[in-house]
Amino acid sequence: YFATLQKDLESYDCILYEMVASRESLENRRNKITTKRLKSARSKGFNILGFIQRQMARVLSLDFQLDCLDYESRNWFHADLDYETFKSLQ
């Protein structure tokens, strides 16, 4: 499903997606060197929410969307609050 979706979306001019993420990760998303460093740092840490989501996907024999779609494609744009803004509104 996700591979077909990713391929279909390649022809779109603009893909808007929702995801609450930190300002830093959003600002550095298009910088390939910084992105690689952030991914490496994240893989060393432990994110409980991501862990729970991945485990639920595994238990239900599903794929985890964040592992299957390329959110760094040039035509993908974040259209949601950053984490810091979201937290301040709570």
PyMOL commands that place a pseudoatom at each C-alpha (Angstrom):
pseudoatom trace, name=CA, resn=TYR, resi=1, chain=A, elem=C, hetatm=0, pos=[0.000, 0.000, 0.000]
pseudoatom trace, name=CA, resn=PHE, resi=2, chain=A, elem=C, hetatm=0, pos=[2.602, 2.575, 1.091]
pseudoatom trace, name=CA, resn=ALA, resi=3, chain=A, elem=C, hetatm=0, pos=[4.926, 1.889, -1.871]
pseudoatom trace, name=CA, resn=THR, resi=4, chain=A, elem=C, hetatm=0, pos=[2.048, 2.459, -4.304]
pseudoatom trace, name=CA, resn=LEU, resi=5, chain=A, elem=C, hetatm=0, pos=[0.968, 5.589, -2.436]
pseudoatom trace, name=CA, resn=GLN, resi=6, chain=A, elem=C, hetatm=0, pos=[4.522, 6.996, -2.434]
pseudoatom trace, name=CA, resn=LYS, resi=7, chain=A, elem=C, hetatm=0, pos=[4.850, 6.385, -6.175]
pseudoatom trace, name=CA, resn=ASP, resi=8, chain=A, elem=C, hetatm=0, pos=[1.466, 7.986, -6.915]
pseudoatom trace, name=CA, resn=LEU, resi=9, chain=A, elem=C, hetatm=0, pos=[2.329, 11.057, -4.830]
pseudoatom trace, name=CA, resn=GLU, resi=10, chain=A, elem=C, hetatm=0, pos=[5.597, 11.669, -6.711]
pseudoatom trace, name=CA, resn=SER, resi=11, chain=A, elem=C, hetatm=0, pos=[3.663, 13.378, -9.515]
pseudoatom trace, name=CA, resn=TYR, resi=12, chain=A, elem=C, hetatm=0, pos=[1.896, 15.838, -7.178]
pseudoatom trace, name=CA, resn=ASP, resi=13, chain=A, elem=C, hetatm=0, pos=[3.181, 19.414, -6.968]
pseudoatom trace, name=CA, resn=CYS, resi=14, chain=A, elem=C, hetatm=0, pos=[2.643, 19.613, -3.222]
pseudoatom trace, name=CA, resn=ILE, resi=15, chain=A, elem=C, hetatm=0, pos=[1.858, 17.071, -0.514]
pseudoatom trace, name=CA, resn=LEU, resi=16, chain=A, elem=C, hetatm=0, pos=[0.730, 18.508, 2.830]
pseudoatom trace, name=CA, resn=TYR, resi=17, chain=A, elem=C, hetatm=0, pos=[1.088, 16.204, 5.809]
pseudoatom trace, name=CA, resn=GLU, resi=18, chain=A, elem=C, hetatm=0, pos=[0.231, 16.385, 9.490]
pseudoatom trace, name=CA, resn=MET, resi=19, chain=A, elem=C, hetatm=0, pos=[2.771, 15.450, 12.124]
pseudoatom trace, name=CA, resn=VAL, resi=20, chain=A, elem=C, hetatm=0, pos=[3.626, 17.060, 15.439]
pseudoatom trace, name=CA, resn=ALA, resi=21, chain=A, elem=C, hetatm=0, pos=[7.425, 17.294, 15.374]
pseudoatom trace, name=CA, resn=SER, resi=22, chain=A, elem=C, hetatm=0, pos=[10.032, 19.530, 17.000]
pseudoatom trace, name=CA, resn=ARG, resi=23, chain=A, elem=C, hetatm=0, pos=[10.935, 22.847, 15.369]
pseudoatom trace, name=CA, resn=GLU, resi=24, chain=A, elem=C, hetatm=0, pos=[14.517, 21.682, 15.010]
pseudoatom trace, name=CA, resn=SER, resi=25, chain=A, elem=C, hetatm=0, pos=[13.611, 18.533, 13.105]
pseudoatom trace, name=CA, resn=LEU, resi=26, chain=A, elem=C, hetatm=0, pos=[11.251, 20.484, 10.820]
pseudoatom trace, name=CA, resn=GLU, resi=27, chain=A, elem=C, hetatm=0, pos=[13.812, 23.211, 10.091]
pseudoatom trace, name=CA, resn=ASN, resi=28, chain=A, elem=C, hetatm=0, pos=[16.527, 20.679, 9.351]
pseudoatom trace, name=CA, resn=ARG, resi=29, chain=A, elem=C, hetatm=0, pos=[14.325, 18.291, 7.383]
pseudoatom trace, name=CA, resn=ARG, resi=30, chain=A, elem=C, hetatm=0, pos=[15.623, 19.305, 3.958]
pseudoatom trace, name=CA, resn=ASN, resi=31, chain=A, elem=C, hetatm=0, pos=[19.284, 19.520, 4.964]
pseudoatom trace, name=CA, resn=LYS, resi=32, chain=A, elem=C, hetatm=0, pos=[20.530, 16.009, 4.089]
pseudoatom trace, name=CA, resn=ILE, resi=33, chain=A, elem=C, hetatm=0, pos=[23.629, 16.109, 6.336]
pseudoatom trace, name=CA, resn=THR, resi=34, chain=A, elem=C, hetatm=0, pos=[21.661, 17.378, 9.334]
pseudoatom trace, name=CA, resn=THR, resi=35, chain=A, elem=C, hetatm=0, pos=[18.837, 14.936, 8.600]
pseudoatom trace, name=CA, resn=LYS, resi=36, chain=A, elem=C, hetatm=0, pos=[21.244, 11.994, 8.639]
pseudoatom trace, name=CA, resn=ARG, resi=37, chain=A, elem=C, hetatm=0, pos=[22.721, 13.202, 11.936]
pseudoatom trace, name=CA, resn=LEU, resi=38, chain=A, elem=C, hetatm=0, pos=[19.253, 13.634, 13.495]
pseudoatom trace, name=CA, resn=LYS, resi=39, chain=A, elem=C, hetatm=0, pos=[18.157, 10.171, 12.357]
pseudoatom trace, name=CA, resn=SER, resi=40, chain=A, elem=C, hetatm=0, pos=[21.327, 8.691, 13.815]
pseudoatom trace, name=CA, resn=ALA, resi=41, chain=A, elem=C, hetatm=0, pos=[20.793, 10.506, 17.121]
pseudoatom trace, name=CA, resn=ARG, resi=42, chain=A, elem=C, hetatm=0, pos=[17.147, 9.415, 17.234]
pseudoatom trace, name=CA, resn=SER, resi=43, chain=A, elem=C, hetatm=0, pos=[18.046, 5.795, 16.634]
pseudoatom trace, name=CA, resn=LYS, resi=44, chain=A, elem=C, hetatm=0, pos=[20.337, 5.916, 19.692]
pseudoatom trace, name=CA, resn=GLY, resi=45, chain=A, elem=C, hetatm=0, pos=[17.615, 7.353, 21.912]
pseudoatom trace, name=CA, resn=PHE, resi=46, chain=A, elem=C, hetatm=0, pos=[14.323, 5.858, 23.011]
pseudoatom trace, name=CA, resn=ASN, resi=47, chain=A, elem=C, hetatm=0, pos=[10.990, 7.334, 21.990]
pseudoatom trace, name=CA, resn=ILE, resi=48, chain=A, elem=C, hetatm=0, pos=[8.183, 5.676, 23.961]
pseudoatom trace, name=CA, resn=LEU, resi=49, chain=A, elem=C, hetatm=0, pos=[5.412, 6.883, 21.642]
pseudoatom trace, name=CA, resn=GLY, resi=50, chain=A, elem=C, hetatm=0, pos=[7.225, 5.632, 18.543]
pseudoatom trace, name=CA, resn=PHE, resi=51, chain=A, elem=C, hetatm=0, pos=[7.941, 2.350, 20.309]
pseudoatom trace, name=CA, resn=ILE, resi=52, chain=A, elem=C, hetatm=0, pos=[4.257, 1.861, 21.185]
pseudoatom trace, name=CA, resn=GLN, resi=53, chain=A, elem=C, hetatm=0, pos=[3.153, 2.740, 17.650]
pseudoatom trace, name=CA, resn=ARG, resi=54, chain=A, elem=C, hetatm=0, pos=[5.649, 0.328, 16.095]
pseudoatom trace, name=CA, resn=GLN, resi=55, chain=A, elem=C, hetatm=0, pos=[4.638, -2.441, 18.500]
pseudoatom trace, name=CA, resn=MET, resi=56, chain=A, elem=C, hetatm=0, pos=[0.950, -1.921, 17.715]
pseudoatom trace, name=CA, resn=ALA, resi=57, chain=A, elem=C, hetatm=0, pos=[1.733, -2.126, 14.002]
pseudoatom trace, name=CA, resn=ARG, resi=58, chain=A, elem=C, hetatm=0, pos=[3.735, -5.315, 14.583]
pseudoatom trace, name=CA, resn=VAL, resi=59, chain=A, elem=C, hetatm=0, pos=[1.011, -6.926, 16.734]
pseudoatom trace, name=CA, resn=LEU, resi=60, chain=A, elem=C, hetatm=0, pos=[-1.625, -6.072, 14.122]
pseudoatom trace, name=CA, resn=SER, resi=61, chain=A, elem=C, hetatm=0, pos=[0.618, -7.212, 11.242]
pseudoatom trace, name=CA, resn=LEU, resi=62, chain=A, elem=C, hetatm=0, pos=[0.634, -3.706, 9.774]
pseudoatom trace, name=CA, resn=ASP, resi=63, chain=A, elem=C, hetatm=0, pos=[3.380, -1.433, 8.484]
pseudoatom trace, name=CA, resn=PHE, resi=64, chain=A, elem=C, hetatm=0, pos=[4.275, 1.726, 10.408]
pseudoatom trace, name=CA, resn=GLN, resi=65, chain=A, elem=C, hetatm=0, pos=[3.597, 4.731, 8.181]
pseudoatom trace, name=CA, resn=LEU, resi=66, chain=A, elem=C, hetatm=0, pos=[6.668, 6.711, 9.276]
pseudoatom trace, name=CA, resn=ASP, resi=67, chain=A, elem=C, hetatm=0, pos=[8.892, 3.797, 8.267]
pseudoatom trace, name=CA, resn=CYS, resi=68, chain=A, elem=C, hetatm=0, pos=[7.280, 3.445, 4.840]
pseudoatom trace, name=CA, resn=LEU, resi=69, chain=A, elem=C, hetatm=0, pos=[6.782, 6.942, 3.431]
pseudoatom trace, name=CA, resn=ASP, resi=70, chain=A, elem=C, hetatm=0, pos=[9.507, 9.431, 2.479]
pseudoatom trace, name=CA, resn=TYR, resi=71, chain=A, elem=C, hetatm=0, pos=[8.518, 12.624, 4.264]
pseudoatom trace, name=CA, resn=GLU, resi=72, chain=A, elem=C, hetatm=0, pos=[11.719, 14.287, 3.042]
pseudoatom trace, name=CA, resn=SER, resi=73, chain=A, elem=C, hetatm=0, pos=[10.677, 14.336, -0.619]
pseudoatom trace, name=CA, resn=ARG, resi=74, chain=A, elem=C, hetatm=0, pos=[10.999, 17.793, -2.181]
pseudoatom trace, name=CA, resn=ASN, resi=75, chain=A, elem=C, hetatm=0, pos=[7.231, 18.096, -2.730]
pseudoatom trace, name=CA, resn=TRP, resi=76, chain=A, elem=C, hetatm=0, pos=[6.214, 17.150, 0.848]
pseudoatom trace, name=CA, resn=PHE, resi=77, chain=A, elem=C, hetatm=0, pos=[5.440, 20.004, 3.241]
pseudoatom trace, name=CA, resn=HIS, resi=78, chain=A, elem=C, hetatm=0, pos=[4.624, 19.941, 6.939]
pseudoatom trace, name=CA, resn=ALA, resi=79, chain=A, elem=C, hetatm=0, pos=[1.152, 21.424, 7.563]
pseudoatom trace, name=CA, resn=ASP, resi=80, chain=A, elem=C, hetatm=0, pos=[0.763, 21.045, 11.321]
pseudoatom trace, name=CA, resn=LEU, resi=81, chain=A, elem=C, hetatm=0, pos=[1.901, 22.616, 14.578]
pseudoatom trace, name=CA, resn=ASP, resi=82, chain=A, elem=C, hetatm=0, pos=[5.418, 22.042, 15.774]
pseudoatom trace, name=CA, resn=TYR, resi=83, chain=A, elem=C, hetatm=0, pos=[5.727, 20.268, 19.128]
pseudoatom trace, name=CA, resn=GLU, resi=84, chain=A, elem=C, hetatm=0, pos=[6.675, 23.408, 21.041]
pseudoatom trace, name=CA, resn=THR, resi=85, chain=A, elem=C, hetatm=0, pos=[3.613, 25.333, 19.807]
pseudoatom trace, name=CA, resn=PHE, resi=86, chain=A, elem=C, hetatm=0, pos=[1.354, 22.342, 20.418]
pseudoatom trace, name=CA, resn=LYS, resi=87, chain=A, elem=C, hetatm=0, pos=[2.656, 22.031, 23.984]
pseudoatom trace, name=CA, resn=SER, resi=88, chain=A, elem=C, hetatm=0, pos=[2.196, 25.751, 24.702]
pseudoatom trace, name=CA, resn=LEU, resi=89, chain=A, elem=C, hetatm=0, pos=[-1.449, 25.570, 23.570]
pseudoatom trace, name=CA, resn=GLN, resi=90, chain=A, elem=C, hetatm=0, pos=[-2.281, 22.770, 26.017]
for i in range(1, 90): cmd.bond("trace and resi %d" % i, "trace and resi %d" % (i + 1))
show_as sticks, trace
zoom trace
